[in-house]
Structure formats: C-alpha cells, structure tokens
Amino acid sequence: MECCFSFRHFRPRNESELIAALWPAAADHTLARARKLFVEGAAADPGFLNETWLPAFESSLRRAQRRFSEALERIEEALALDRGELRGQILLGKSALFQIFADPERSAAALIEAEPLIDPDLHPRDAFGLRFNLLVDLCHLEKFEEAEAGLGEVRVLAERLSGGEELDLARVAWLRGKVDAGMRRPQEARAAFEQARRVFHQRELWFDHGLVSLELAVLLLEQGEPAEVRRLAEEMLGIFRALGVEREPLAALKLFWEAARKETATAERARHLVRFLYRAQHDPELPFEETEGAAAR
C-alpha cells in the first residue's frame, strides 16, 4: 500500500524501493536490463505484456531515489499507456507523490479518481489506505466537516481488516483526533491522540508516534500547557536520537524541543513541524527551514 505513515527507518514498500534501498548503484542497471528484456518480450509476442508496467515500476524506483519530478513523469506516462488493469494502483502512486510535494489538493484528486477502481472486497487494505489518506488530505485542506462525514466508512473498512486489527483502529483514532482538533473539540481530540500514541508506542512505530505527539502538542499549546509540551518534546527527542533518525528530522525536532524548554514554542511552530514531518517520512533528506515559505519547494 502506498499510503499509511510508517517509519522505516522508511522501510521499502515494494520491489523497486527494495532495490533502490539495498543496491542504489545497481538500481539503474537493473532498470535498464528490465527495459531491454521487456522490449524483447513485447516484440516476440505483441500485446501479451502490459506496457504500463515498466513506467509504473520506474516511477516507484525514482521515488525511492528521491528523483521525484522524474517519478511523476513516469506516472503520467503509465497512466497514458494504461488499458485499465493497473490504473487504480498507479493513481495511488500518484497521490503518494503529491503527498511528498505537500500538495493535498492534487493528492486528494488522484485518490478520488482511484476510488471506484479499488475493489474493497478484493483489495481491502488498499481501499482502507485510500479512504484514510483522502480524509487526511481533507484535514490538511481544512475541510474538516467533509472528513468527518467519511470517518464511519473508514472505521468499517478498518474493522474488516483482520477483524479490526488494533493498529488500523489506532490510525482511525488518530484521524478522529485530527478531525476533532479541526472542529474545535480539544478534549475529544486529546483523548483520540492519546489512544493512538499508546498503540504506536506499543508497536514501536516511532515516526507515527512522533507525528501524533506533535499534533497533541499543538492542542496543549493552544490550551496553555507548556510543561506538558516540554515533556512530549523531550520524549520524542530521546526516541529519535536513540533510533538514529536522519539528520534533518532530528534537527527540526531539536529546535522544537529547545523552544519548548524555554517555553517559547507556539502552536503554529508545532503545526509547521508536523507539516515538515509528514513530508520527511517520504523524503528523509528534505531540508528543514524554520519558516513556512523557506520550506516550500
């Protein structure tokens, strides 16, 4: 699945990402050989091989290599070639790229187009991920009422996965917290965020834990609880240091911790860090800038 938030350390999620992560120097050679064999096979039996597969695979590889503009070009090429069989999955990849670009509007558009192409009976996890990420995009667009209207469906999909696996339900709680926070229901949001934090801690999903902790910090700052924010920041910084998190996310969190320690942290500063970490989970080398304008690219 292209969608849900997980700290891999940004672990590879498909074959092309695995190649790029383990053998970066060999990735382009492997792709060139795959292209040669594909062309030879297509010539031997025209129409048998789906020509969409190659640009779709290359897009995943380029994304893993952080060559995001090329990845988007290959996605568009795959969509132009697609005969219908792979379109839903390709659109999920397109949405993931727009998440990296911090463009929730176009990410949501890709997911809306993909939705009728993903059968929840055949691909229940993809269907859950699609709906979950669409509601996250709506929250990023501050369309909280629309997001709230879709929460029931997302919960039903989560409950269908392995009979309601705890981690999936924790993600729904996280989403519930985002909606409650956006709808100015701080107590409900706080309870939902704490529920998600407990599960992410138990499962050692530290990047997810850090994100939901920061979203909780936004609430605490708005409610005037700097001491609790300082405790959260110290906890997150200790975890990220112990795990050897990549330099930029760690530096960003350290700056926030220093502000929390001095009680100069603000809710807007915490929101900015949340937005940065949403991107950094896909692009761990993304440079952190303290101002919103400098961070945009």
NUGULUM-256004 format. One record per residue: x, y, z of N, C-alpha, C in turn; residue in one letter; residue number from 1. Coordinates in steps of 0.05 Angstrom, whole numbers, plus 5000, padded with zeros to 4 digits. Layout:
BEGIN
REC   neast   nnorth    nup   caeast   canorth   caup   ceast   cnorth    cup   aa     i
REC       X        Y      Z        X         Y      Z       X        Y      Z    A   NUM
...
This chain:
BEGIN
REC   neast   nnorth    nup   caeast   canorth   caup   ceast   cnorth    cup   aa     i
REC    5017     4976   5000     5000      5000   5000    5017     5025   5000    M     1
REC    5009     5045   4985     5025      5069   4982    5022     5088   5006    E     2
REC    5004     5082   5024     4993      5105   5037    5002     5109   5066    C     3
REC    4999     5090   5083     5000      5097   5111    5027     5104   5121    C     4
REC    5028     5118   5143     5052      5130   5153    5068     5110   5169    F     5
REC    5093     5105   5161     5109      5086   5176    5138     5094   5174    S     6
REC    5151     5090   5196     5179      5097   5199    5196     5073   5190    F     7
REC    5215     5077   5172     5228      5053   5160    5247     5040   5179    R     8
REC    5258     5050   5194     5271      5073   5183    5262     5077   5154    H     9
REC    5241     5087   5147     5229      5089   5120    5233     5063   5105    F    10
REC    5220     5042   5114     5224      5016   5103    5213     5015   5074    R    11
REC    5227     5000   5056     5217      4997   5029    5189     4983   5028    P    12
REC    5172     4993   5011     5144      4982   5010    5138     4967   4984    R    13
REC    5157     4966   4965     5152      4949   4942    5179     4942   4930    N    14
REC    5179     4926   4908     5204      4914   4898    5223     4936   4889    E    15
REC    5214     4956   4875     5232      4977   4865    5244     4992   4888    S    16
REC    5229     4998   4909     5241      5012   4932    5262     4994   4946    E    17
REC    5257     4968   4947     5276      4950   4959    5302     4950   4944    L    18
REC    5301     4950   4917     5325      4951   4901    5340     4977   4906    I    19
REC    5326     4999   4906     5339      5025   4910    5351     5028   4937    A    20
REC    5338     5016   4958     5348      5018   4985    5373     5001   4990    A    21
REC    5373     4977   4979     5394      4958   4985    5417     4960   4965    L    22
REC    5412     4966   4940     5433      4967   4920    5429     4992   4902    W    23
REC    5433     5016   4914     5428      5040   4898    5445     5042   4873    P    24
REC    5470     5033   4874     5487      5034   4850    5477     5016   4828    A    25
REC    5464     4994   4836     5455      4975   4816    5426     4980   4806    A    26
REC    5412     4999   4818     5384      5003   4811    5380     5011   4782    A    27
REC    5396     5030   4772     5392      5039   4744    5400     5017   4725    D    28
REC    5421     5002   4732     5429      4979   4715    5407     4959   4714    H    29
REC    5394     4953   4736     5372      4934   4737    5349     4944   4720    T    30
REC    5343     4969   4722     5321      4980   4707    5327     4979   4677    L    31
REC    5352     4985   4669     5359      4984   4640    5356     4955   4630    A    32
REC    5365     4936   4646     5362      4908   4637    5333     4900   4635    R    33
REC    5317     4909   4655     5288      4902   4654    5275     4914   4629    A    34
REC    5283     4939   4622     5272      4951   4599    5279     4936   4573    R    35
REC    5304     4927   4572     5313      4912   4548    5298     4886   4545    K    36
REC    5295     4871   4568     5281      4846   4567    5251     4850   4561    L    37
REC    5240     4872   4571     5212      4878   4566    5208     4883   4537    F    38
REC    5225     4899   4525     5222      4906   4496    5225     4881   4479    V    39
REC    5244     4864   4486     5248      4839   4471    5224     4821   4473    E    40
REC    5213     4819   4498     5189      4802   4502    5165     4813   4487    G    41
REC    5162     4840   4488     5139      4851   4474    5140     4847   4444    A    42
REC    5165     4848   4433     5168      4844   4404    5162     4815   4396    A    43
REC    5169     4797   4414     5164      4768   4408    5134     4761   4409    A    44
REC    5119     4775   4426     5091      4769   4429    5076     4795   4434    D    45
REC    5071     4810   4412     5058      4836   4415    5031     4834   4429    P    46
REC    5026     4853   4448     5001      4853   4461    4999     4836   4486    G    47
REC    5018     4818   4489     5017      4800   4513    5025     4814   4538    F    48
REC    5048     4830   4537     5058      4844   4560    5044     4871   4563    L    49
REC    5037     4878   4587     5024      4904   4593    5046     4926   4593    N    50
REC    5047     4943   4573     5068      4963   4571    5066     4984   4593    E    51
REC    5044     4984   4609     5042      5003   4631    5061     4996   4653    T    52
REC    5068     4971   4656     5083      4962   4679    5110     4976   4681    W    53
REC    5124     4979   4659     5151      4990   4660    5153     5018   4671    L    54
REC    5138     5038   4660     5139      5065   4672    5129     5066   4701    P    55
REC    5109     5049   4707     5099      5048   4734    5121     5039   4754    A    56
REC    5135     5018   4745     5158      5008   4762    5179     5029   4764    F    57
REC    5186     5042   4742     5207      5062   4743    5199     5086   4761    E    58
REC    5173     5093   4761     5164      5114   4778    5170     5108   4808    S    59
REC    5164     5083   4816     5169      5075   4843    5199     5076   4849    S    60
REC    5215     5068   4830     5244      5069   4834    5254     5097   4837    L    61
REC    5245     5115   4819     5254      5143   4820    5245     5156   4846    R    62
REC    5221     5149   4856     5212      5160   4881    5231     5151   4904    R    63
REC    5238     5125   4904     5257      5115   4924    5284     5129   4923    A    64
REC    5291     5138   4898     5317      5152   4895    5314     5182   4900    Q    65
REC    5291     5191   4907     5285      5219   4912    5287     5236   4887    R    66
REC    5283     5223   4864     5282      5237   4838    5252     5241   4832    R    67
REC    5239     5259   4847     5210      5260   4848    5198     5271   4822    F    68
REC    5211     5290   4809     5199      5300   4784    5199     5279   4763    S    69
REC    5221     5263   4761     5222      5241   4742    5200     5220   4750    E    70
REC    5197     5215   4775     5176      5196   4784    5149     5204   4774    A    71
REC    5143     5230   4776     5116      5240   4768    5114     5238   4737    L    72
REC    5135     5243   4722     5134      5240   4693    5128     5211   4686    E    73
REC    5141     5192   4700     5136      5164   4693    5107     5155   4701    R    74
REC    5097     5167   4722     5069      5161   4730    5050     5171   4708    I    75
REC    5055     5195   4698     5037      5205   4676    5040     5188   4651    E    76
REC    5064     5179   4646     5068      5161   4623    5052     5135   4627    E    77
REC    5054     5124   4651     5039      5099   4657    5009     5103   4654    A    78
REC    4999     5125   4663     4970      5130   4661    4962     5133   4632    L    79
REC    4979     5145   4616     4972      5148   4587    4972     5122   4573    A    80
REC    4988     5103   4582     4990      5077   4569    4970     5056   4580    L    81
REC    4960     5062   4604     4944      5042   4618    4918     5034   4602    D    82
REC    4913     5008   4602     4889      4998   4589    4866     4992   4609    R    83
REC    4871     4999   4634     4851      4996   4655    4858     4978   4678    G    84
REC    4877     4959   4672     4883      4939   4693    4897     4950   4717    E    85
REC    4915     4970   4713     4932      4979   4734    4926     5008   4743    L    86
REC    4905     5020   4732     4901      5048   4736    4897     5056   4766    R    87
REC    4882     5040   4780     4878      5046   4808    4903     5047   4824    G    88
REC    4921     5027   4820     4946      5026   4834    4964     5049   4826    Q    89
REC    4964     5055   4800     4981      5077   4791    4972     5104   4804    I    90
REC    4946     5107   4806     4936      5132   4818    4943     5134   4848    L    91
REC    4945     5111   4861     4954      5111   4889    4983     5121   4890    L    92
REC    4999     5112   4871     5027      5122   4870    5028     5152   4864    G    93
REC    5010     5161   4847     5009      5190   4840    5002     5206   4865    K    94
REC    4983     5196   4880     4975      5210   4905    4999     5211   4924    S    95
REC    5014     5189   4927     5037      5189   4945    5057     5210   4937    A    96
REC    5061     5214   4911     5080      5235   4902    5070     5262   4910    L    97
REC    5045     5267   4907     5034      5294   4914    5035     5298   4944    F    98
REC    5034     5276   4960     5038      5279   4989    5067     5288   4994    Q    99
REC    5086     5278   4979     5114      5286   4982    5117     5316   4975    I   100
REC    5102     5324   4954     5103      5352   4945    5087     5371   4963    F   101
REC    5075     5360   4984     5057      5376   5002    5035     5389   4986    A   102
REC    5022     5373   4969     5000      5383   4953    4975     5366   4958    D   103
REC    4962     5370   4981     4939      5353   4987    4916     5355   4968    P   104
REC    4913     5378   4954     4891      5381   4935    4894     5361   4912    E   105
REC    4918     5360   4900     4922      5341   4878    4924     5312   4887    R   106
REC    4934     5308   4912     4934      5281   4923    4906     5271   4926    S   107
REC    4888     5288   4937     4860      5281   4940    4847     5275   4913    A   108
REC    4853     5291   4893     4841      5287   4866    4849     5260   4855    A   109
REC    4874     5252   4859     4883      5226   4849    4869     5204   4864    A   110
REC    4865     5207   4890     4851      5186   4906    4822     5184   4898    L   111
REC    4809     5207   4893     4781      5207   4885    4778     5192   4858    I   112
REC    4797     5197   4840     4796      5183   4814    4801     5153   4818    E   113
REC    4818     5146   4837     4824      5117   4841    4802     5102   4855    A   114
REC    4786     5116   4871     4767      5103   4889    4749     5082   4875    E   115
REC    4736     5088   4853     4719      5067   4840    4735     5044   4828    P   116
REC    4761     5047   4826     4778      5026   4813    4790     5007   4834    L   117
REC    4787     5013   4860     4798      4996   4881    4775     4981   4894    I   118
REC    4773     4955   4889     4751      4938   4900    4757     4932   4929    D   119
REC    4741     4941   4948     4747      4936   4976    4745     4906   4984    P   120
REC    4730     4890   4967     4729      4861   4973    4754     4847   4964    D   121
REC    4765     4855   4941     4790      4843   4931    4815     4855   4943    L   122
REC    4814     4881   4949     4838      4895   4959    4830     4912   4984    H   123
REC    4823     4899   5006     4812      4914   5029    4833     4933   5041    P   124
REC    4858     4926   5041     4878      4944   5053    4883     4968   5035    R   125
REC    4883     4965   5009     4886      4988   4991    4862     5006   4994    D   126
REC    4838     4994   4997     4813      5010   5000    4814     5026   5026    A   127
REC    4823     5013   5047     4826      5028   5073    4846     5050   5071    F   128
REC    4870     5044   5059     4890      5064   5056    4881     5088   5039    G   129
REC    4867     5082   5018     4857      5103   5000    4838     5122   5016    L   130
REC    4819     5110   5029     4800      5127   5044    4813     5142   5067    R   131
REC    4831     5128   5081     4845      5141   5103    4861     5165   5093    F   132
REC    4876     5162   5072     4893      5183   5062    4876     5206   5050    N   133
REC    4854     5199   5038     4836      5220   5028    4826     5238   5050    L   134
REC    4819     5226   5073     4809      5242   5095    4832     5258   5108    L   135
REC    4857     5247   5108     4880      5262   5117    4884     5287   5099    V   136
REC    4882     5282   5073     4884      5305   5054    4863     5326   5060    D   137
REC    4839     5317   5065     4817      5337   5070    4823     5352   5096    L   138
REC    4835     5339   5116     4843      5353   5140    4864     5374   5134    C   139
REC    4884     5366   5117     4905      5385   5110    4893     5409   5095    H   140
REC    4871     5405   5081     4858      5426   5066    4838     5441   5084    L   141
REC    4837     5433   5110     4819      5445   5130    4789     5441   5122    E   142
REC    4783     5419   5109     4756      5411   5102    4747     5390   5122    K   143
REC    4745     5399   5147     4741      5380   5169    4713     5368   5169    F   144
REC    4693     5383   5161     4666      5372   5160    4664     5349   5139    E   145
REC    4677     5353   5116     4678      5332   5096    4692     5307   5107    E   146
REC    4715     5312   5120     4730      5290   5131    4714     5275   5152    A   147
REC    4699     5290   5169     4683      5277   5190    4661     5259   5178    E   148
REC    4650     5268   5155     4629      5252   5142    4640     5225   5133    A   149
REC    4665     5223   5128     4677      5197   5118    4688     5179   5139    G   150
REC    4688     5188   5165     4701      5173   5186    4687     5146   5190    L   151
REC    4661     5145   5189     4647      5120   5193    4655     5098   5173    G   152
REC    4657     5106   5148     4665      5087   5127    4694     5077   5132    E   153
REC    4711     5095   5139     4739      5087   5144    4740     5067   5168    V   154
REC    4725     5072   5188     4725      5054   5211    4714     5026   5203    R   155
REC    4693     5026   5187     4683      5000   5178    4704     4985   5162    V   156
REC    4718     4999   5145     4740      4985   5129    4762     4975   5148    L   157
REC    4768     4991   5169     4789      4982   5188    4780     4958   5203    A   158
REC    4755     4957   5211     4744      4934   5226    4743     4909   5209    E   159
REC    4741     4911   5182     4741      4888   5164    4769     4876   5161    R   160
REC    4789     4892   5166     4817      4882   5163    4824     4866   5188    L   161
REC    4827     4840   5184     4834      4822   5206    4816     4825   5230    S   162
REC    4791     4830   5225     4772      4832   5247    4776     4857   5264    G   163
REC    4787     4878   5253     4791      4902   5269    4818     4902   5283    G   164
REC    4839     4899   5268     4866      4898   5279    4872     4924   5294    E   165
REC    4885     4922   5317     4888      4945   5335    4902     4968   5322    E   166
REC    4922     4963   5305     4937      4984   5292    4920     5000   5273    L   167
REC    4903     4986   5258     4885      5000   5239    4866     5018   5254    D   168
REC    4855     5008   5276     4837      5023   5292    4851     5047   5306    L   169
REC    4876     5043   5313     4891      5066   5324    4895     5088   5303    A   170
REC    4899     5080   5278     4901      5101   5257    4874     5116   5254    R   171
REC    4853     5101   5256     4827      5114   5255    4823     5134   5278    V   172
REC    4833     5126   5302     4831      5144   5325    4848     5169   5320    A   173
REC    4871     5165   5308     4888      5188   5301    4873     5207   5283    W   174
REC    4860     5195   5262     4845      5212   5243    4822     5226   5258    L   175
REC    4809     5211   5276     4787      5223   5291    4797     5247   5307    R   176
REC    4821     5244   5318     4833      5266   5333    4839     5290   5316    G   177
REC    4848     5286   5291     4853      5308   5273    4827     5323   5266    K   178
REC    4806     5307   5262     4781      5320   5256    4770     5335   5280    V   179
REC    4771     5323   5304     4762      5336   5328    4778     5362   5333    D   180
REC    4804     5361   5329     4820      5385   5332    4811     5407   5313    A   181
REC    4807     5399   5288     4798      5419   5268    4771     5430   5273    G   182
REC    4754     5414   5286     4726      5423   5293    4725     5436   5320    M   183
REC    4748     5442   5332     4750      5456   5358    4736     5440   5380    R   184
REC    4744     5414   5381     4735      5397   5403    4760     5386   5417    R   185
REC    4774     5403   5432     4801      5396   5442    4801     5371   5461    P   186
REC    4782     5368   5478     4782      5346   5496    4779     5319   5481    Q   187
REC    4760     5318   5463     4757      5294   5446    4782     5288   5430    E   188
REC    4794     5310   5419     4818      5306   5402    4841     5295   5420    A   189
REC    4843     5306   5444     4865      5297   5461    4862     5268   5468    R   190
REC    4838     5259   5474     4833      5231   5481    4840     5213   5457    A   191
REC    4832     5221   5433     4838      5205   5409    4868     5204   5404    A   192
REC    4882     5226   5406     4911      5226   5402    4925     5208   5422    F   193
REC    4917     5210   5447     4929      5193   5467    4925     5163   5462    E   194
REC    4901     5156   5452     4895      5128   5445    4914     5119   5423    Q   195
REC    4917     5135   5402     4935      5128   5380    4964     5126   5390    A   196
REC    4973     5146   5406     5000      5146   5417    5007     5120   5432    R   197
REC    4988     5111   5448     4993      5086   5463    4998     5062   5445    R   198
REC    4982     5060   5424     4986      5037   5406    5011     5040   5390    V   199
REC    5017     5064   5380     5042      5068   5364    5066     5062   5382    F   200
REC    5065     5069   5407     5087      5064   5425    5090     5034   5429    H   201
REC    5068     5020   5434     5069      4991   5437    5081     4977   5413    Q   202
REC    5073     4987   5389     5082      4975   5364    5110     4985   5355    R   203
REC    5121     5004   5370     5147      5016   5363    5147     5029   5336    E   204
REC    5124     5042   5329     5122      5058   5305    5129     5087   5312    L   205
REC    5155     5093   5313     5163      5117   5327    5158     5142   5310    W   206
REC    5159     5140   5284     5153      5164   5268    5124     5172   5271    F   207
REC    5106     5152   5269     5078      5157   5274    5073     5168   5302    D   208
REC    5087     5156   5321     5085      5165   5349    5093     5194   5351    H   209
REC    5115     5202   5337     5124      5229   5338    5105     5248   5325    G   210
REC    5092     5240   5303     5073      5258   5290    5049     5263   5307    L   211
REC    5037     5242   5318     5013      5245   5334    5020     5260   5360    V   212
REC    5044     5257   5370     5053      5272   5394    5054     5301   5388    S   213
REC    5064     5308   5364     5066      5337   5357    5038     5348   5353    L   214
REC    5020     5333   5341     4992      5343   5338    4979     5347   5365    E   215
REC    4986     5329   5384     4977      5333   5412    4990     5358   5423    L   216
REC    5015     5363   5417     5029      5387   5427    5015     5412   5418    A   217
REC    5005     5412   5393     4990      5436   5383    4967     5442   5401    V   218
REC    4952     5421   5408     4929      5425   5426    4937     5436   5453    L   219
REC    4959     5424   5464     4968      5432   5491    4977     5461   5491    L   220
REC    4991     5469   5469     4999      5497   5467    4976     5516   5466    L   221
REC    4955     5508   5451     4931      5524   5449    4916     5526   5475    E   222
REC    4920     5505   5492     4906      5505   5518    4924     5515   5541    Q   223
REC    4948     5524   5534     4965      5536   5554    4978     5517   5573    G   224
REC    4988     5494   5562     5001      5474   5579    5030     5470   5570    E   225
REC    5048     5490   5574     5075      5488   5564    5091     5466   5577    P   226
REC    5086     5460   5603     5101      5439   5617    5097     5412   5604    A   227
REC    5072     5406   5596     5066      5380   5583    5078     5379   5555    E   228
REC    5078     5402   5541     5091      5403   5515    5121     5397   5518    V   229
REC    5134     5408   5538     5162      5403   5543    5167     5374   5548    R   230
REC    5150     5361   5563     5153      5332   5568    5151     5316   5542    R   231
REC    5131     5323   5526     5128      5309   5500    5152     5313   5482    L   232
REC    5162     5338   5481     5185      5343   5464    5210     5328   5473    A   233
REC    5214     5327   5499     5237      5312   5510    5234     5282   5503    E   234
REC    5210     5271   5506     5205      5243   5500    5211     5237   5470    E   235
REC    5201     5254   5452     5205      5250   5424    5234     5252   5416    M   236
REC    5248     5273   5427     5276      5277   5420    5293     5253   5429    L   237
REC    5287     5242   5453     5302      5219   5463    5298     5195   5446    G   238
REC    5273     5190   5437     5268      5167   5419    5282     5170   5392    I   239
REC    5279     5194   5380     5291      5198   5354    5322     5196   5355    F   240
REC    5334     5206   5376     5363      5204   5379    5371     5175   5382    R   241
REC    5357     5160   5398     5364      5132   5403    5361     5115   5377    A   242
REC    5343     5123   5360     5338      5108   5336    5357     5116   5313    L   243
REC    5372     5138   5317     5389      5147   5296    5374     5158   5272    G   244
REC    5352     5173   5278     5336      5184   5257    5353     5203   5240    V   245
REC    5346     5205   5214     5361      5221   5195    5364     5250   5206    E   246
REC    5385     5263   5196     5394      5288   5208    5373     5310   5207    R   247
REC    5359     5314   5185     5340      5336   5183    5316     5334   5202    E   248
REC    5302     5311   5202     5281      5309   5222    5290     5312   5251    P   249
REC    5314     5301   5257     5324      5303   5284    5330     5333   5291    L   250
REC    5343     5347   5272     5349      5375   5276    5324     5392   5280    A   251
REC    5303     5386   5265     5278      5400   5267    5265     5396   5295    A   252
REC    5266     5371   5304     5254      5364   5330    5271     5377   5352    L   253
REC    5297     5378   5349     5314      5390   5369    5308     5420   5372    K   254
REC    5303     5434   5350     5295      5462   5351    5269     5466   5367    L   255
REC    5250     5448   5361     5225      5450   5375    5228     5444   5405    F   256
REC    5245     5424   5412     5250      5418   5440    5262     5442   5454    W   257
REC    5281     5455   5441     5294      5478   5453    5273     5500   5459    E   258
REC    5255     5504   5440     5234      5525   5444    5216     5516   5466    A   259
REC    5209     5490   5467     5191      5480   5489    5204     5483   5516    A   260
REC    5230     5478   5517     5245      5481   5542    5245     5510   5552    R   261
REC    5247     5529   5534     5247      5557   5541    5218     5568   5543    K   262
REC    5199     5551   5537     5170      5559   5537    5165     5581   5517    E   263
REC    5179     5580   5494     5174      5598   5472    5161     5584   5448    T   264
REC    5156     5558   5451     5143      5543   5429    5114     5554   5425    A   265
REC    5106     5554   5400     5078      5563   5394    5064     5541   5379    T   266
REC    5037     5543   5378     5022      5523   5364    5028     5524   5334    A   267
REC    5032     5548   5323     5038      5550   5294    5065     5537   5288    E   268
REC    5085     5540   5306     5111      5528   5302    5108     5497   5303    R   269
REC    5091     5487   5321     5087      5458   5322    5073     5448   5296    A   270
REC    5053     5464   5286     5040      5457   5262    5059     5455   5238    R   271
REC    5077     5475   5237     5098      5475   5216    5115     5450   5217    H   272
REC    5123     5442   5241     5139      5418   5244    5123     5393   5236    L   273
REC    5097     5392   5243     5080      5370   5234    5080     5368   5204    V   274
REC    5076     5390   5191     5075      5390   5161    5102     5380   5150    R   275
REC    5124     5389   5162     5150      5380   5153    5153     5350   5157    F   276
REC    5146     5340   5180     5150      5311   5185    5132     5294   5167    L   277
REC    5108     5304   5160     5092      5289   5141    5107     5285   5115    Y   278
REC    5122     5305   5106     5137      5303   5081    5163     5286   5086    R   279
REC    5175     5290   5109     5201      5278   5115    5199     5247   5117    A   280
REC    5175     5237   5124     5172      5208   5126    5176     5195   5098    Q   281
REC    5170     5210   5077     5174      5200   5050    5201     5209   5038    H   282
REC    5212     5231   5049     5236      5244   5038    5254     5251   5062    D   283
REC    5268     5232   5074     5283      5237   5098    5306     5257   5096    P   284
REC    5314     5264   5071     5335      5284   5067    5324     5311   5062    E   285
REC    5298     5315   5063     5286      5341   5059    5296     5361   5079    L   286
REC    5307     5383   5070     5318      5403   5089    5296     5417   5104    P   287
REC    5301     5421   5130     5282      5435   5146    5288     5465   5148    F   288
REC    5268     5481   5143     5271      5510   5146    5250     5519   5167    E   289
REC    5258     5537   5184     5241      5545   5206    5217     5561   5197    E   290
REC    5218     5573   5173     5195      5589   5164    5181     5574   5142    T   291
REC    5155     5577   5140     5139      5562   5121    5147     5568   5092    E   292
REC    5152     5593   5086     5159      5600   5058    5185     5587   5050    G   293
REC    5205     5586   5068     5231      5574   5061    5228     5544   5058    A   294
REC    5209     5532   5071     5206      5503   5070    5193     5494   5044    A   295
REC    5177     5511   5032     5163      5503   5007    5182     5500   4984    A   296
REC    5176     5480   4967     5193      5476   4944    5177     5463   4922    R   297
